[in-house]
Amino acid sequence: MYWTVGFQANMQKFGTCILTVILLNFAGSSMGIAIASVFEDIAVALLVAPLVVLPLVMFSGFFLNSDSIPVYYLWAEWISPMKYAFAALAKNEFEGLDLMCESDQFVTIETVSGEELQKCPFTSGDDFVETFNIQDWLSIRLCLTLLFVMTVVFYFIAFLLLKKLVLKKSM
């Protein structure tokens, strides 16, 4: 998928992309196991899981920009593994990238004097990443670390919940 969408032909960026996707997979799997561990009946867990995961996807920054999320839902973006994967992938691909516009991509801007100018909306990948409102302190390394930490935390929560279920069943 990396090469077919036209990402940069750079082995370090490719490796970072693959690592990010793998860590997102681990974090998502561990979150699913933790959610399933809450319930004794697998059918109930399968019904509840989308109710938990879909809002996290919605607030990850891919579908809704952070500025458009109501203040009382901001906490949801911080527990979403997808937010950190999206931030890492966007920064990995676009930071430091020089962009050039095709003729159909220019936008017309009217100046104060009334002149119309043709301008390329994004001349660098950094400008493009700014439109996502990804926090500056969220570096690629920090995002990958947070995905790893979330994986460990969710697996630990799942372990505790499964232990509690086993003890409850044995009594």
N, C-alpha and C positions, 0 to 999 in steps of 0.2 A: 504494500500500500504506500510506503514511503516514496518510492520512485515513481509510481504511477500518477501521483498528484502533483509532481513537479517540485518537491522540496529540494533543498540545497544538496548538491552532490558532495558532501563532506562527511567523512567517516565518523568524526567526533559527534557531529550533530545527529547522524543516523544512530549511533550508539546511545546517545542521550534520549532520543525518541523511543528506541526499543526498551531501554531501562524504565522510562516513564510509563510506558504502556504495561510493562510487566508488573511494576509496583502498583499501578492502578488496579490491575487484575487481582493481585494479592489483597489489596485493601478492600475491594468490592467483595471478594470471596469471604474474607474474614468478617465483613459487616453482615453478609448474608447468613453466615453460620451463627453469628451472635444473635441476629434477629430470630432465626429458627430455633435457637436454644432456649428462648423465652417460653415457647409453647410446647406442650406435650404432644399435641396433634399436628402433624405435618400439614394438613389441609388448612388449618388456621394460620400457620406460619406463611404458607403460600399466598393467603389472602392479605395478610398484613404487610408483607415485604414490599409490594409496590406502593403501598400507602406511605412507607418510610422513604423509599429510594427515590420515587418520582419528584417529591419536593426538593430533595437534595440535588438532583439533576437540574431542576429548574433554577435553583439559586446558585449554581456553580459558576456563573459568569458567561456561559456559552449561549444560553437562551435569553437571559435577562442581564442587563448591565447592572453592576453593583449600585449605581446611582439611582436606578429605578426600583430597587427593592425597598419596601416600607421598613422603617426603622425597627418595628417590632418583630420583623422576620430576619434581621441581619445575622442573628446567631446561627441560622441554618446554613449560611454559606461557609462558616468557619468549621463546621463538622462534616462538610462534603468533600470526600476524596477527589471528586471530579473537579472541584475548584482548583486544587493544587496541581492536578495533572494538566488541566487546561492552561493554567498560568505557566507551567514549565514548558509545555509544548509551544505555546505562543511565543514565549521569550526565546526559546531555543531556535525557532525558525526565523523570527523576524528581527531580533536585536542585532544591530550592526549591519543590516542588509540595505543596500542601495536599491531603490525602486525607480522604475522609469514607466511613464504612462504611455499607453497607446493613444492614437488620435481620438478614439471614441470615449476615453476615460477622463478627458479634461473637463473641468467644470467652469462655468462662466461666472465671474465675480464682477459686481458693479462697484467701482471705486466711488469715493466721496464726490469727485468731480463729474460723475456720471458716465465715465468710460467703462466699457466692458472688457475685461481681461480673461484670457483663457489660462487656467492654472491647474497644475497637477495636484490633486488633493493630498497625496502622500509621496514624498520624495525619499523617505527612509523608512525602514521597518520599525524604527523606534517611534516615529509619528503614528504609525498604524497600531502598534501595541498600546499606545496611550489611549486610543479610542475604547479599549476594553476595560479601562479603569482598574487595571491590575496594580495592586499596591507596589510601590517602588522597593520596599524592603523584602518582598517575596522574590528571592533569587531562585534560580533553577535548583541549586544545591539544597536550599532550604525546603523547597517544594518536595523534592525527592526524599529528604529526611523526614518530613512530615507524613508523607505517604507510608514510609517504612514504620514510623512510630504508630500511625493509625492501624496498620496491619497487626502489629504486636499487641496493641491495646485491645482491639476487637477480638483477636484470638484469646487473649487473657480473659476478657469478659465472657466469651463463649465457654471457655473452660470452667469458669466459676459457675455459670448458669447450668451447664451440663452436670457438674458435680452436685449442685443443689437438686436437680431433677433426679439423679441417681439415688441420692440419699433419701429423697421424698418417696421414691418408689420402693426402696428397701425397707421402709418402716411399716 
